[in-house]
Amino acid sequence: MSLEPIALQQLPKDLDLQRLPQHVAVIMDGNGRWAKNRGRPRIMGHQKGVDILKNLLYCCRDWGVPALTAYAFSTENWGRPSEEVEFLMTLFERVLRRELEEMMAENVRIRFVGNLEKLPQSLQSEIAKAMQDTEANSGIQFTVATNYGGREEIVQACRAIASKVEQGYIQATDIDEDLFEQHLYTKGLHHPDLLIRTSGEMRISNFLLWQMAYAEIYVTDTLWPDFDRSEFHRALLAYQKRDRRFGRVNI
């Protein structure tokens, strides 16, 4: 499915098709607060958050943004109450089983990044199936960061490169940014142009530390379960007003 014809039909008129981000990353914050504000358990916020993420995925596809990465579960999230962690693991697994057929029909390519070996075995199996089944899809690239930590990602890349140096496959002088990136979880994925964080928190929470070097950051007070297409529209408008110089000066 070609993204451009859909985008031309549905992209809001005040957005410039030629200046859309090629890759949007989201930190989906505020699920628990959203539920608490309504007198509901935190898990209700997570359930609602899944629907919002799906809506955003299709919005990106419809408007011509070819890649979306979502921060679903960090390495630090294991410190949350065990009941909440167990629910999230079960939720991830259930959503994958439920949505995979539709993702295939919509030509979505799904990729998971992070230390996946520490996830429950049943969830690992569902993740492997989703990635294998959608590998040949040519539509929007949907990346889910699960048991992901930016510092851990960098450390494991350093270890892998050091091991190759020790074994004589490469020399220390061969190490550059391109080689380093080949050892990251996100190998082959365009760096995010825009990072969106909901709930008003002004931090990146160990997310894509290497990849965010020149990402534009947009923070909204809106809680994730309330982040709809109009909110995404505002984020894209703000992005298109930025002067992206990548350390250079426009003369």
N, C-alpha and C positions, 0 to 999 in steps of 0.2 A: 504493500500500500504506500503510495507516494504521500509524503507529508505536505508538500507545497500546495497542491490543489485544495486540500481541506483547509489549510491555513488561509488561503486567499478568500475562501467562502466565509469563514467564521471568525477570523482575527478581528478584534475591535478596531474601528477605523482610526483611532488615535494612536495606534501602535504601528511602528515601522517594521515591516516584515524583514527587511534587510539588516536590522539592528537587534534582532532577537538573540538572547543567549543560546548558545549551542548545547549547553549543559547547565541544568539547574540542580542544586543540592538543597535539601531541606532538613533542618533540625526540628522535629515535630514535638514541640514542648507545650505543656499545659493540659494534657489529658486528665491528669489527676485533679487539678484545680477546677477544670470545667465540670467534672463529676461532683466534686465537693460543693461547688456553688449551687448545684441542683439537689443537694441532699442525697446523692447516689454514691455507691461504692466506686472506687477508682477504676475498677475493671470496666465499668460502663463507659468511661472516657476512652479507654483503649479500644473498645469495640467501635465506638463512634469514629475514632481516629483512623481506623482501617478504611471506613467508607470515604473519609475525606481524602486519604491518600489515593484511593482508586479514582476518585473524581479528578484529582490533580493530574494523575497519569494521563487520563483521557483528554484533559484540557491541554496539557503539553502537546499531545499528539495532534489535537484538532487545530492548535494555533501555530504549529510548526517548530516546536522545541524538540529536538531529536533525542535528548538524553535527560533522564531524571534519576537522581540518587537520593535515597531516603535513609536517615539515621534511625534504624529501627530498635537496636539494642546495643548498648556500649559495654565494654569490658568492665566498667564500673557499676553497671546496672545490676550485677549479681549481688550487690550489697543491699538491694531493696528487700522488703519482706518476702519470705519464701513463697507465700501464697500468691503474691503478685507475679513473681518470677515464673512460677509454675504455670499460672494462667497465661502469661505471655507466650511461653514456649508452646503450650497447647493451642493458643490462638494462631500463632504463626503456622503451625502444622495444618490446622483446620482450614485456614484461609487459602493456603497453597493448594490443598486438595480441591477446594470448592471453586477456585478461580482459574485453575490451570487451563481447563478446556476453553474458557472464554479468552484468556490471554493468547492461546494458540490461534483462535479465530480472528483476533484483532491484530495478529502479526507482531506481538510484543516479544522482545528478547529479554529474558530475565537472567540476572546475574547476582550472585550473593558474594560479598566480600567480608573478610574478617577471619578470626580463628574459629573456623567452623567445626573443627574436631572436638571442641569442648561442648558442643550442643548435644542434646539428647539424640540418641541413635535414630529414633524414628523420624525426628525432624531433619537430620542429616540426609536420610533417604529421600524425603520429600523434596528437599533442596536439590539434591543430585538429579532427581527426575525432572524437576522444573527446568533446570539449566540445560540438561541434555535434550529435552523435548523442544525447547524454544531456541536452541543454538543456531539453527538455520534461519530463524525469522529475521526479516530485514526492516521491520518497523522501528518504533521507538525503543531505545535501550533503557531498560528499567533495572537499576542497581539497588540492592538492599544491603545496607551495612549492618551485619548481625554479629554480635560478640566482636565488635570492632573497636579498636583503639588506635589512634594515630601514632602514639609513641611506640606501641607494640609493633605496629606495621613497620616503622622505621628500623626498630631493633632487629626484627626478623630479616629485613632486607640486608642489613649490615652483616648479620651472621652468615647469610647465604653467600654474599659476595666474599667475605673473609674465608669461608670454606673453599671457594673456588681458587682463591689466591694460594691458600695452603696446599691445595692439590696440584697446583701448577697450571690450571686451565687458563688463568688470566694473570696479568701482572698488576701490581698496585697502580702503576701509571695508566692502566687501561680504564680505571674507574672515573667516570664522568656522570653528568646528570642523566644522560640517556641510559647508560648501563644501570644506574641506580633505579630508575623508574621501571626497568624490566623486571625488577625483583619486588615490586610493590604489589599488593593485592589488586590494585586498580590498573594493572598493566594493560596498555592498549586503549584505555578510556581517556577521552578528552578531559582536560582539567575543567572543573566547574568555572563558569563565568559569573554565576550569581549564586550566592548562598542566602537562603531565607531562613530566619529563625523566628518562630512564633513565641508568644507569651512575654515578650519584652526583655528577656535576659540578654545581657550584653557580653556574651562569651561564645566561644566555638566548641567548648567541651570536648577537646581531644578528637575532633572530627576532621579527617583529611588534612592533617597539618602540613604535609608537603605540598599537596595538590592545591591548597587554598592561597598560595603565595600572592596571586594577583586577582583573586575573586572579589567581585563587588559584594558587599554585605548589606543585607536589608533586614532590619529588625522591626517587627510589629508587635503591639501589645495584644493583638488578637490571639486567643487561645487556639491551639491546633484544631479542635473539633468544630470551631467556627470559621476556619479558613476556607473560603469558597472561591469561586471563579472571580468574583468582584475584588476579593482581597489579592488574588494572584495578578489580576489586571493592574492594581495599584503598584504591586511590586515591580512589574515589568515596566510600567511608566517611569518609576523612579530609576530603574536600571538604565533606561534609554536616555535619561538626562545626565548620566555620569560621563565624565571625560576620562576614558580609559587610556592612559599613557604608558603603562607598564614601565615606569621609572624614567621615561623619556620626557622631553619638553617639546610641545607643539610650537613651531615657529611660524 
